[in-house]
Amino acid sequence: MAESGNLSAILKKKGELVMEDTPIPQPGKNEVQLQMQAVGICGSDVHYWVHGNIGDFIVKKPIILGHEGSGIVSAVGEGVTHLKVGDRVAIEPGLPCRMCKHCKQGRYNLCADMEFCATPPTDGNLRRYYCHAADFCYKLPDNVSLEEGALLEPLAVGVHACRRAGVYLGSHVLVCGAGPIGLVTLLTAKAMGAAEVAITDLEQGRLDMAKKLGANHCIKVDSRDPQVMAKKIEEAFGEQPDITIECSGAEPSVQTGIFATASGGCIVLVGLGAPTATIPIVNAAVREVDIRGIFRYANCYPTALAMIASGKVDPKPLITHHFPLAKSIDAFEVSKTGAGGAIKVMIHCNE
């Protein structure tokens, strides 16, 4: 029988976020029960709260939010041998079917039957207790904190983006958008050997953070003309970048990214904006600029964890605000408005 006393952040419907107790789940076969510790607020969490949907993923019934999480194993289900009670873990929030063509090819992020935390109709992990498949929980070494464990989720996006982009030793990389995903992409590109990374944004505060994190060029977006911005980017580098990773989803930024990328280069679209967009497709085609998409990540958590554990990447400066679980609604307001220069808002479920 499930026990009560599991404070959870529940999105009842568009615009209605409440804190309520839910039953404490018990682990099934090959699962672990986790006492949740740190959960970061993602832009998608805020989008579901404010708009009630992201594309075809629509909030049709109450859903628990949260997918950037870490926890401590509090119970172990049948068949779990690699984790024990007390282990600190990071949680990869997507569970694929493991049986389809994409799963068997290792591209499980494309699985049509993926169950992903806090993507309707699947509940997330912003609560005190949560159960998850043990093989998608990654034990944290002693030198990696639970907050850093929660940051593995956005960092995995940066890893996947840089892999899809083909970032290589000595490359010149443009990152469009200095939000949390743009900043982890900056960190990842530098760790993967990029010689120079430039980053663009509308907000000076975010560019200042990017500079602290190692950006070589921080370019404020002060024109909606993509060719004007592309020229500024070229002047900053001294040449066009080999690779562009677009993290804002804004149409003018996508246009800028295409114009800015060197002939024969690649632009990866990470940010998701409007369902359709006008882009300079002929310019990309005749210059053989490859346009690639990414969707979440696959097989990236071990790399992201190794990057932090080895000291190659320090994502902790991204965390600007901290809240206890009971104050989650306040945390969401800060994340939505960006108050106080908020970048990554972290909720502590054990407080």
Order of alpha helices (4+ residues) and beta strands (2+ residues): beta-beta-beta-alpha-beta-beta-beta-beta-beta-beta-alpha-beta-beta-beta-alpha-beta-alpha-beta-alpha-beta-alpha-beta-alpha-beta-alpha-beta-alpha-beta-alpha-beta
